[in-house]
Amino acid sequence: MKYIHRAIFMVTVVISACQSNKPATPPPVLTEAQQRLPENAVHGLKTLSGLETTLFASEPSIMNPTNMDIDEKGRVWITEAYNYRNELNPGHPYKAAGDRIMILEDLNGDGKADTAKVFYQDTCINAALGICVLGNKVIVSCSPNVFIFTDTNGDDKADKKELLFRGIGGVQHDHAIHSFTFGPDGKLYFNFGNAGDSILDKNGNVIRDAEGNLIANKGKPYRQGMIFRCNEDGSNLEVMAHNFRNNYEVAVDAFGNMWQSDNDDDGNRGVRINYILEHGNYGYTDEMTGAGWSSRRMNMEDSIPYRHWHLNDPGVVPNLLQTGSGSPTGMVIYEGELLPAPFRNQMIHGEPGHNVVRSYPVKKYGAGYTATIENILESSSDQWFRPSDVCVAPDGSLFVADWYDPGVGGHQVADLNRGRVFRIAPPGSAYKVKPPVLNTAADAIAALKNPNLSTRYLAWTKLSGMGAAAEKELQELYNSANPRYRARALWLLSRLPNGNGYVQAALKDKDEDIRITAIRAARETGISYGNMLVTDTSVAVRRQLLLAMHHSHEKDMPANWALLAAQYNGNDRWYLEALGIAADGNWDACFNEWRKLPPNTKHPEADHDIIWRARTPAALPLLAALILEPDADPLQNKRYFRAFDFYPTEASTPVLLGLLKGQHPQQAYINALAFIQLDEKAVPKTPDIAALLRNSLAAFKGHMEFVDLVLKYHVRDQNETLLQMVLDSKREDLQGYAMKALLQSGGQLLVIKTISKKDSASAISLINAVGKTQDRTSRTLLSTLMRNNVYSLPLRQQATRNLGHGWDGFEDLWNMVEGKSLPADLDTVARAVLTHAWRQDIKAKAVAHYEPAAVHHDLLPVDKLVTLPGNISGGKKVFNTYCATCHLDGNSGVNFGPALTEIGSKLTKSAIYDAIIEPDAGISFGFEGYFFKLKDGSQVLGYIAGETKEEVDVRTAGGQGVKLQKSTIVSRKAYEHSLMPTGLATAMSQQELVDLVTYLASLKK
């Protein structure tokens, strides 16, 4: 239960630079129960020196805050999630009245909420993920809907409920529709994660962009999570960027720059911060096919955190910053002056996965930025601190909403009744907010300077409504020294009847940020400025000019693009991607104009990059020429081969076939890479081509590319080489991949023959490789080995374990037990495998068969388990026994389930216990199981790693990938359980469980 908070117990803890020479008194050590009390809420937090954190509100006033906004009066608005994922957590209580929108208000300026009002409560906003307060209207994001609630009479109650959008995916899902924010241009900005999928207007009609493309995750052209912009009434919806995983909340600064975070597939240490290039593709899935990041492709990135975002692909915008593991949430741009200088005009962000609120100060770098990390508020001892959102109050102080839970959501919650809101400000700063009075233009100008978004919305609305009557005051603001005030004024001046003049003047301003703002304002208002900025001295301005050219129909656009392309220096991916975004839909004309210009002799690599990034058939022969340059190393030029994937087959095939005729010193490597990129159906079946293919195989002997070629071209005479790769390779992924090719090439008898001759260690290694494939051929082979007493008992036991990996393998093994065809000396191993199977029906049968009267030991409650001492080294051994077959801890284990390398930074011990004891209660997004039935009668269970028009890439237990052709799939059904087996906690002793959790809790960043 959550503990009742009373204001009398409020404790303010000031953490600042010590002004005394006396040694600081260490804080008292709190018990677990004391640490959870609201009066001790700040005790477990560490605040940046020079700032003070105080508790503004807590339970019972609020619970489980998911999102927050602050209005012009300084009142804090909260969306709650008591009814969080109840279908996945049926044991949790349910509030029939639904979740609430709360208003918290400090009446006396002491920095503590004195009242807590319910603005609205209903099941239609259960676990809402976003709230945006705009005057008397409140926008609430809760898939499948976005609502506008209006307080028509000022009584702090919702009097009217309207739809703004509907038909959004991700009901009761963290990757759904997120919060709206008001932009400096008067438009609404928002995003949804990759569960959002699609969006309809308030009447249920599909929405198309200006070119007639359906706005949905269909790959035509949009994919996965997206950022949107629209008018206040929802009209003129635009996709500002796409192909994110779970982009949580977009923040917009005064110049119109967009910033956000994005979460990786759990455990891959790929969390990122993005600076947004308008209309950019951010690479979560393959742009062309929709395949997942783990699917094999040419020129794959060396490390998973970068591979996760397809960063080596042409057409993917680079990341501003990669922060490792985490679970990023709300973000705001701090444009106030109360906080210290390093945080002014910078992102401030909640990162509950690491129990921290931090900033990412940016510096301009070429056409983009670089960023660092600066913590503001973090957990010192309380790992339940889970900042879900951050907002700026009208006085410039920073507020933090705290979900307060052992975990970070992700379909699971351990505590339903607690929740906190903190205020961060310099020590002694009283919370005094005077609501704005907007009688005159001068009043509105003063409010437009405010760091609080709700206040600025009212000011913008007032000034926009005044039109020319506010022009004088807006001019004065525009002529001030503060660039952000100037930008806010320019947005409004550009909308006046004479706005063209202001924009034209701003395009010549000495401040590059004002010129960038003017470009954006001109784009939105339809103002033309010709080629005025094509030779601007600022690369950032030229970048913005390119983005404004996206789908431009102006006659001189291709010529201007060519001039901008000629200024690319070959070392600025932001600028290169801006060139690509600008040329989209008009590549032929742009590229043709660029080819008329002299080559870039100063930076020849710049021309090579543009050829690589291009999407016009005219670039294909130039790609081939780069590949065939005599001094070029084809193994260092894989990116040029990858570029062919972004063209229609009919355009790329003739050029790729032409590469086979080259005379390069390393022609065999070029041929091999060309064969990999070609559609095998388009390759002529001639003796000459066959000879080239054999030479290509020799070039990549012992490497993944060798197996790629064997599988793609159904080569049948390389079994001995494949077998040697299985035996020699130290890479488990290559062992399994080579074994798959060997068995598909009819190499079963060769495997059996080799097992008979090899020493036990090598033979077991072969059997493990067979077990990774998990298809009908491998299962038959394993069954044959198990039944043949010629082989040693340890070898046959290992074959039994490997058979019991996949869905069909469990059934095959059980059928042998039930049909009494299993050799008696394998029964003990079969029992261990089947009674702990993750396939629940087989497990139930096996337990009933082997342990009909078994009494499983009962575990202590989790709150007692967390107090027991554990041994890290002992826990590592338990991990290797029970967990390493599906999870990574660093570089060891199997990459199937979420990697656990930094799990101790993300989850408390109690949350780790919950995940092990009740795996069905919190299945990580992206790891939900699916059950496939195939036309040949076989069945596959695993999670979907990627999907294209032709195939589904499924990861099965053990980490092996299985690509199912859609034409072979009879049915696909969501699996009702976690792929992690239930009963794992009781399969080990209680001390083993304690040791395991102790070890996992030690795995930190």
N, C-alpha and C positions, 0 to 999 in steps of 0.2 A: 504494500500500500504506500501511496505517497503521503508525505507528512504535511500537516497543516501549518501554514506559515502565518504568523501574526506579526504585525508591524513592530510591536514592542521588542521583538527579538532581532530586528534588523541590525546587522553589523556591517559597518563600512570599513573596508581594509584599504589603506593607502600604501601603494608600493611606489616609492620614488627614491631619488638620490638621498642618501643619508646625510643629514646636516650636523650630526653629532659625532664626536670622536669616541663615544661609548660604543662598545660592541653591541650589535643588534641582538635582541632576545629572540632565540629561535621560536617559531610558532609551535604551539602545542600539537602533539600527535593525537589525531582523532581516530576514534573507532570507525568501522565501516558504517555503522548506523548514524553516528554523529556527522560523518562526512556528507551524508545525504540530506541533512536538515537545511532548510533555506537560510537559517541564520548563519550557517557556515559556508554558504554558497561561494563566497569570494576567497575563502581560506585556501582552497585548492588551486587557485589561479595565480598566474604570474603576469603582471602588467609591465609594459615597457617603462623604463625609468622616465620620470617627468609626467606620467599620466596616472590617473586613478580610476579604478573600476569599482562601481557601486551596484548593488542589486536594486533594480527598479521595481520588479514584480516577480512573483513566483506563485506556486501552488498554494492555496486552492483557487486563486484568482484565474489562473490559466493552466493549461496542461498541453503537453506535446505540441508546441508551436512549430508549424511548418514554414510559415512565411510571415512577413511583417511589413508594415508601412507606417509612416508618421505623417500626420496631417499638419496644416498650417498653424494649428493651436498647440502643437507639440504633443498631441495625444498619440498613443501607440496602438495600432490596429494589428490584431493577430488572427491568423487562421489556425485552427486546432485540428488535430488528427487523433481523436480518441478512437474513432471507428476506423482503424488502420488495418487494411488487408485482412478483414475478418474471415473471408473465405479460405485464406491460407492459414489462418490462426483461429480455428473454430472454438478453441478453448478459451479465447479471450472474451470478456464481457462486451456487450454491444449496447450503445446508447440509442434507444429507439427514437428519441427526439432528434437525433442527428448531431453532427458536429457544429461548432459555433464560430462566429466571427465576434471577437471581443474588442472593446475599446477601453484602454487603460489610460487614466488621467491623473496627473500630479496637480493637486489643487492648491498647494501651498509653497511650491518651489523648493521642496527639500530633496528632490531627486528620487522620490518614492511614489509609486502609484497609490492614490487614495481611493479611487473608485474603479470598478471593473463592470462594464455594461455589456450586455449581449445585444449586438446590433442585429444579428440574424442567426437562426438555428434551424437546420433541416438536414435530412439525409442526402439531399441533392448536392450538398457541399462537403460530404464526407471526405476527409483527408485531402482537402483542397491544397494545391501547391503554390498558389499565387494570390496576392492582393495588391491592388493599386488604388489609392484614394485620390480622387480628382474632384475637389469641391464637395458637392453633395452626392456625387456618384462614386460607387465603389466597384471596381472590376475584379471579379473573383474567377480564378482559373481552376477548373476542376473537371478533368476529362470525364465524359465526352463533351462538356460544355464550357463556354465562357459566358458568365453572367454579368449584367450590369444591375446593381442594386442602387436605388435612389431613395434618399431621405428627403421627401418633399416638404416636410414641415419642421425640420430641425430638431426633432425629438430623439435623435440618435437611434432610430429604428428604421429598418428598411421598409419603405411604403410601396415600392414598386420593384418587380423583378422582371428583367428582359434578357433575351438572348443576344449576345454579340456574335458568337460563332457556335457551331455544334458539329457533331460527327467526328470528333477528334478521338483517336485511339488512346490506349493506355489507361483505361478505367482502373482506379485503385492501383496505380503504378507510378514509381518514382521517375520513369522516363517519359512522362506525359507532358501536358501543357503546363508551362511555367508562368511566372509573373510578367505582367505588363509594366512598362515604364514610359513616361512621357518624355519625348525627345525635344531638343531645342528648336526643331523645325515645326513643332505643333502636331507631330504625328505620334502614334503609338508604336512602340517596339516590343516584341516579345519573341519567345522561342518555344519549341517543344523538342523533347528527346526522341530517340528512334522508336519509341512505342507510340508516338503521336500519329505517325503514318499518313494521315490525311486531315483535311479541314474543309468544312462546309460553311456557307453563310448562315445567317440566323434563320433563314427560311428552309434550310436543308438542301440548297442548291450547290452543285460543285462550283469550285472557284478556279478560274484560269488566269494565267498571267497575261501581260500585254501582248505576248506573241501567240496566245491561245493554248499554251501548255497547261495541262492539268497540274494543279498544285497538290501533289501527293507523292509518296515514296514509291514511285513506279520506275524510276530510272529514265524518265523522259521529260526533262533531264534530271529531276530532283531525286535525291536519295537521303534516307535516314533522317537524323535530326536537322531542323532548319531554324533560321532566324527570319522573322517577318517584320514588315512595316505596313501600317495602314492608317487611314484617316480615323478620326475619333469615333465615327459611326461604323467603322469596320469596312468601309468601302476602299477600293483601290489597293487591295492586298498585294504586297510584293514579297518575293523570297529574296532576302538580302544575302544569304549564304546557306550552304547545305552540306550534307554528308558528315554530320557530327554523330556521336554516340548518345551522350546525355548532357548536352549543353544546358546548363541549369538556369541561368538568368543573365540576360544581356544587359550591359550597362552602356550608356551613351553620354559622351562628354559634350561640352559646349560647342565644340567644332563639328560635331556630328560623327566623331570616331566611335566605333563600336568595339566593345571588349567583352570577353566572357571566358568561362572555364568549360572544360569538357572532361568527362570521366572515361577511363579505359575499361575494357573487359576486366573484371576483378582479378587482381593479382599480377598484372602485367607491367606495373610500374610505368605506365604511360600517360598518367594524368597530365593535362596540358592547359596552358593559358593561351588564348587566341586574341590577336589583334585581327580585326575583320576587314578583309578586302571585299568590298561590295560585289556580290554575285560570285564569290569564290567557292571552289570545291575544296573541302577540308579533309577528304581522304579516308574516312573510316572504312568504306568499302570500295571495291574496284569501280572506278568511274564508268567503265564500259559494260561490265558484266554483272556488277553487284556482288562479286565473290568476296568472301571475308578476307581479312588481313593475313590469316595464317595459310591461306591457299597458296600453293607454289606458283611462282611467277618469275619471269626473267628479271634479273637485277634486284633481287630482294635485299632489303636492308639487313645489315649485319646483326643488329640487336633488336629484340622484341619491342621495346618501347618506341622505337622509330618505325619498325615494320608495321606496327599497329595502325599507323596513319598513312601508309603508302607514300612516305615522304620522298622516295626515289622516283616517283612517277611524274612525268610531265603533266601539268594541269592541277597539281596539288599545292595549295598555299602552305608555306612553312609555318611551324608553330613558333609563337613568341617565346614560350618557356615551357619546358617539361619538368614537372615537379616530383616525379616518382609515383609512389602509391598515394591513395587518398580517396576521398568521397566528396568532391567539391560541391558547394551549394551557392548561397546568395552572394551577389557582388554589387558594389556601388562605386561610382567615381566621386571621390571626396573633393568637392570644389569649395570648401570652406577655409577658415583661417584659425579656428580654435585649436586644432591639433597641430603638432610640430611640423615644421617645414618639409621634412622628408615625405610626409603623407599627403601634402596638398597637391591637388590636381592629379592624384594617382588612384589606381584601383585599390579597393579594400574588399576583402573576400573572406568568407567563412569556409573553413576546411575541417569538417567534423571528423574525418578519418584520422586526422592527426591532432585533434583537440586544440585547434588554433584559429585565431583571426589574424590575418596578415595582409601586408601590402606588397605589390609588385612594382616598385618604382621603375619607370621606363626611361630610356634614353633613345633619342633618334639615331638610327643607324641606316644609312642609305635610304631606300624607299620604305623601310620598316622601322623596327625598334629592337632593342635588347632590354632585358628586364632582370632584376634581382629580387630576392625575397627578404622582407623585413617583418618580423613578428611584432604584433601589437599586444595581443592577449593570448595566452596559452595555458594549458593545464600544467601545474607543477606537481600535483598529486592526484587530482580527481579526473580519472579517465572517462567519466560520464559526461564531461563537458562536450557538447555536440552543437557547435554554432550552426544554425540552419539559415540564418539571414543576418544581414547588416543593413542599417539605414542611417541617414544623417538627419538630425533634428534641426529645427529652425535656428537654434542657438549655435549650431556647428558641432555639437557633441555627437558621438557615435554610439548607436544602440546596437545591441547584439541579442538576437533571439536564440535561446538554447533549448534544443530538443530534449536534452538531458536524459540519457539512456546508456545502458552498457554497449549498445550497438549503434549502427548508423542508418537504420532503416533497411532498405533493400528487401522489402517484403516482411521484415521481422521487427518486432518491438518487444522489449522485455518489461518496460515500465510505462503504464498508461496514465498515471496521475500527476507526474511531475512535469515542470517546465519553468524556465526562468527567462527574464529579460534583464540585461545589464546595460549600464550607461558608462561610457568611457569619456573622460574629459580631464583637463589639467586639475590638479588637486585644489579643492575648495571652490570649484566652479558651480555656482548655484544654477539650478535648472529653471530659468525664468524665460518664458516665451510670451511675447505680446503678439496676438494675432494681427495680421496686416489689415490696415484700413485702405481700401482701394477706391477712394472717391475721385482722385485725380490721376493724371498721367504720371506726375511725380511720385505719388504713392505707389503706383504700379511699378515704376522703375526701381524704386527702393526694394520692392518685393522680388523683382526679377534678379536682383543681386544675391538673393538668399541662397544658402547652400542646400536648403530643403526642397525636394522635387515638388511636393504638393503645393508649397508656397509659390514656386516658380510657375506652376501650371496656372494658378489663379491670376498671377501677374501677366503671363503670356495671353491668357484669354481676354483679360481686360484691355490690354494694349492692342491686341488684334481687333477687338470689337470697336475700339476708338478710331482705328484707321489713321487718316491724315491728321486727326486732332492730336495724336501722340507723337507726330513726326519730330517736332522740335526736341522733346525730351529724349527720344530715341537717338537723335543726332548727337546730342550731348553725351549720351552713354557710349555711342560708337566712337566718339573722339576722346574717350578717356584713356588712361594708361593700361588698364587691365585687359589683356587680350581676350579673356573668357567673357567679360562683360561686353566687350566690343562684338564678339561673335554672336552673343544672344541678341544684341540690338540688330545686327545685320540680318539675322533670320527674319525678323519682323519688318525691317525696312525693305527687304527684297519683295515683300508681299504687297507693298503699296502700289498704287497706280504708276508712280514714277520709280518703282523699285529697280528698273533696269539701270538707271544711272548709279544707284548705290552699288549694285553688283559690279558694274563696269569699273567703278573707282576701286572697289575692294580687290578686284582682280589684279590691280597694279600696286596694292599695298606693300609696304616693306616687310611686313610680318608674313612669313610663309603660311602660318596657320590661318590667318585671315584670308589669304588667297585660296587656300584649300576650302575654307568655309564658303567662299564665294562660288567656287566651282560647284559645290554641292547645292547651294541655293539656286544657282543658274539651272542646274539639271532639273530640280524640282519645279521651278517656275517656268521652264521653257525658254529661258533667256539664252540667246546665241552670242558667242564671243569669238567665233572664227578660230584662227590659229594664234591668238594672242600669246598663249603661254607655252607654245611648243618648244621654245628654246629657253624656258625659265631656268634660272640658275639653281633652283632647288629641285633635287631629285624627288622629294616627297610631293612637291606640286605637280611635277610631270607624272608621277604615279597616279595622283588623283585625277589628272586630266585624262589619263588612259582609262581609268575606271568609269569616268563619265562618258566615254565613247562606247561603252557596252551597248550593243544593238542600236547604235546611232545610224540614222539614215541620211546624215548630212553628206553632201556630194564630195567635200574635200576630206572626209574622214580617213580614207586609205592613205592619202598622201601625208596627212598629218601623223598618222600612225607610223608610217615609214620613217619620218624624221625623228620621232620619239624612239623608235627601235634603234636607230643609228647611234643614239646616245647611251645605249646600254653598255655597261663596262665589263660584262662577263662575270661579275662577282656579286650579284645582288638578286637573290631568288625572289624577293618581294617585287622588284621591278619587272623581272621576267614573267612572273605570274600575272602582273597587271597588264603586260603586253598581251598575254594569252586571253585574259578576260575581255580586253578591249576588242580583240579580233574575232571573238566568238561569233559565228554565223556569217563572217565576212572575211574569212582567212584568204580566200583566193585573191581578192582584190588587194588586201593589205600586203600579202607576201609578194605579189607581183610588183607593187610600188617599191617595196623594200629592195627587191632584186635590181631595180634600176639604179640604186645608189652604189657608190664605190664600196668595196669590201672594207671591213674594219681592220686595217693593218696594225693599228695600235693594240687592239684587243681581239685577235682572231677568234679566241674562245667565245667571245660574245656572239659572233655569227653562228658558231657551232651550237650554242645554246638555243638560239632562235630557231634554227633548223630542227633541233630536238623537240622544242615546245610546239612547233607549228602543227596545224591540222589541215593541211592542204596537200593534194596529190603532188603538187609541184615540189614539195620538200622531200619526197621519198627518194628520188635519184640522188639528192644531195646527202641524205642519210647513208645511202649505200656508198657514196664516194668517201665519206668520213670513215666508214668501216674499212674500206679497202686501201686507205692510205698506207703505204709501205712501212712507215715508222710507227704506225698505230698498233697497240697491243689489243687484240680483240677481247681478251679477258678483262681489260680495263675499260672497254667500250660497250659493256653489256647494256648500258642505258640506251644506246642507239638501237639495239635490237628490240628492247622493250617498247620503244616508240612506235614500232610497227603495229602493236596491239591496239593502237588508238585510231586505226584506219579500217575501213571496210575491207574484207578479205579480197574482194575483186580488185582493189587498188594495190594492196600490199603484196599479193602473191607474185605477180610478175617480177617485182623488184627483188623479193627474197630469192626466187628461183635464179635470178640473174647473179646473185651473190655466189651461187654454187660454181659459177664459171670463172671466178677470180683467180689471180695468180699471186696472192699475198704470201709472204714468207711463212705465215701461220695459217694457211688456208684451211687446214683440217679443223681448226677451232672455229673459224668463221662458218664453215659448212655445218658443223654440229649445231651452232647457235641458230643458224638459219633454219635447219631442219626442225629444231624445237619450236620456232616461231611459225613455221608453215602449218597450214591445215593439211593433215596427212592425205586427205582425199584429193588435194590439188597437186600432189607430187607425182610426176610421171613414174610409172613402174617399168623402168628400163634398166638394162645391165649397167649402164654408166652411172645412173643414179644410185643403184644398189651398191656399186663399188665406193661411191662417195660416202654413202651412209656407213659402210664398214670402216672406212678411214676415220670418220667422225667418231665412231664408237671407240676406236683405239685412242683418240686424242683425250677423251674424258674417262678413260678406264679408272675405276675406283672412286668416281665422283657421282653426285646426284644426277648430273646431266646424262651420264651413261644410262642410268635407270630410266630417266625421262624418255630417252630415245628408244630403249627396248620396249617400254610399255606403249608408247605412242605409235610405233611402226610395227608392233607385234613381231619383234625379232625372236626367232626360235633357236638360234645357234650360239647363244651367248650364255648358256646355263652354267658352264664351268666358271666363267668369269663372275657371274652373279653369286655363285656359291662362295667363291673366294672372297668377294666383298663382304658377304655375311660373316665369314670367319675372321676376316682381318680388321674390319672396321671397329673403331672405338666409339663410333656414334650410334646410339641406339636407334635414332630415327632412320639412319641410312641402312642399318641392319634390317629393320622391318620392311623398309621400302624395297630393298633388294630381294628379300625373301618373297614379297608379294609378286614381284616381276618373275622370279624363278618359278613359283608355283603356277602362275598364269601361263608360263611357257612350257608347262608339262614337266617340270623338274622334280616331281614327287619321288620317283625312284632314285634319282641322284641324291636327294636329301637322305632317304632311308639308307642307301649304300654308304654314304659318308658318315652318318651317325654310327653305323656298325663298325667303322674303322677308326673313328676318332677317340681320343682320350675323353674321359667323362666330362671334364670342364668344357671342352669344345662341343661335345655332343649336346650338353645342356644348353649351351649358348645357341646352338641351332634350333633346339626345341623352343626356346624363348622367342626366337625370331619368328618361328612358325606361329606361335601363339599371338603375335602382334597382328597378324593379318585377319583373323576372325572371319573367314569366309567358308563356304561349304568345303572347298578343297582342303583347307588347313585343318578343319575339324575332322574330316575323314582321316587325314594323315595322323593326327594326334590320337584318334581312336584306335587306329591300326597299331601304333607304337605301344599304346597302353595294354593292348591285349596280347602282345607278343612277348613271351617270357624269355626270348633270346636276349632281350635288353635288360640292363641292370635295373634293380628296383628303384634306386634314386632317379634314374632317367625316366622310368615309367611314371613315377610319382610327379615329376616335374611336368610331364606331358598331361597328367590329370589336372594339375593346377592351371596349366595354360588353356586347357579345354574350357575350364570354368571361368572364362573372362566375359564373353559376350552373351547376348540374349539367347541365341540358339545354342551356344555352347553349354550354358547352364541346363537347357532342356535336354541336350544330348547326354550329358553326364547323369542327370536324374533318370532318364529313360534306361540307362545302363544299370543304375541301382535298382529301380523299380522292376525292371525285367530280369534282374538277377544275372545279367551278363557281365557285370563288372568283376574283374579278378578280385579275389578276397584280399589279397595283399595291398590293394589300393583303396580299400574301404575306409581306412582311417583318414587318408588324405581327402577322399571324396566327401566324407562327413564334414571335415573342416571347411571345405570349399562351399558346399551346398547350404550348410546351416548359417553361413554368413554371406550368402549371395545377396547382391543388391536387387535381383529380380525377386519381387516379393512373393509371387505365387509359388515359385520353386523353393524359396526359403521356408515357407509355411509347410509345404509337403515334407521337406527334409527334416525340419524340427519335429514334426509329428511322427516321422519314421524313426529317427534316431534318438529323440529325447522326449518320448511321450509323457514321462512323469518328471521331467527335469524341473528343478526349482532354480530359477535364475537368481543370482544375488541381487539384492536391492541396493541401489545407490543412495547415499545421503542426499538431501536436498542441495541444490546448487549453492545456496547461501552458506551452507556448511562446508561444501567441497572447496570453496574458494579460500577457506581458512587453513586448509591442510597443507603441510609443507611437501614440496615435490623436488625431484632431482632432475636437473636439466639433461645430464648425460644419459640417465635412464630413460627420460622422455624421448631423446633422440633415437634410442634403440626401439622404443615402442612405435615411433613415427615410421622407422624403416620397415617394421613388421606389418603395420596396419594401414599406413597412409601413403607411403612412397610409391605405391602402384598407381596412384591417381593424382598425386600432388607434388609440386616442386617446393623445396625449401632451399632457395639459392640455385645452385647448378645440379643438385641431386634430386632424384625422383622422376616422376613422369608428368608431362604437361598435358593433363586431361582436365581435372577440376581446377578451380581457381588456385593460382599459385599462392603459397602461404609464406613467402619469403619475408614479408613485413607485416604479417597478420597481428603481431603483438602491438604494433603502432595503431592499428585500426580498431581492434576489439579488446574489451576488458576480458579478464579471466572468466567472469560469469557469462559473457556473451559467447566465448569460445566453448564453454561447457554446453550452453544451450544449442549451439550449432552441431555439436557432436551427438548430444543426447536426442535432439529432435530435429533431424536434418530436413524433414518435410516442411518445417515451419518457416524456413527462410531460405528459399532457393535463389542463389545469385542470378541476377538478370543476365541472359545470354547462355546460361547453363541449364535451362529447362529441358527436360528430356522429351524426345519424340520417338514414337514407335512406328516403324515403317514395315509394311508387308509388301513383298515383291512378287512379281509374276512367276518366278521360279519356285515359289513356296517358301523361300527363306525370309527371315525377319531380322531387322536391325533396330537396336535401341541406342540412342546417343543424343547429343545435343548438336544443333545446326551451327556449324562454323561459318558457313557461307552458302549463298544460293544464287544461281544464275538462271537464265531461261531454260537451259538444257539439263542442269544437274543440281543436286543437293549435296553439299560437302558435310558429312556427318562425322563427328568425333565419337569414337566408341571407347569403352573402358580399356585402359592401357595406353590411351593416347593416339591410337592408330586412326588415320583418316580413311574414310570410305566415301568415294564419290558415287552417288547413286544417280543413274540416268533417270530423268523424270518419266521417260517412256516405259521404264521397268517397274515403276511404283504403282501398286494397286491402291494403297491407302496410307494415310499419314494421320496419326492421332497423338495428341498431347499426352504424355505420360503423367499419371496422377501423383507420382512420388518423386522424391529427389533421387538423382542417380547415385548419391551417396547412400550406402546401405543403412537402414535402421538397425538398431540393436548392437551397433559397434561398441557403444560404451559398456554394455554388459558382456561383451565377448572377451573383455580383458578384466583384470582385477581392478578394484577401486584404486589401489596405489598406482597401477600402471596408467590409469586414466589421469590421476593427479599429476604424475610425472609428465605425461604427454602434454597436458594443458600448460604445465610449468615451462616446458620446452617451447611450445608454440608462442606463449606470452613473451618469451625472451627474443623472438624474431622481430626485431625492430629496425627502423630506418637508421 
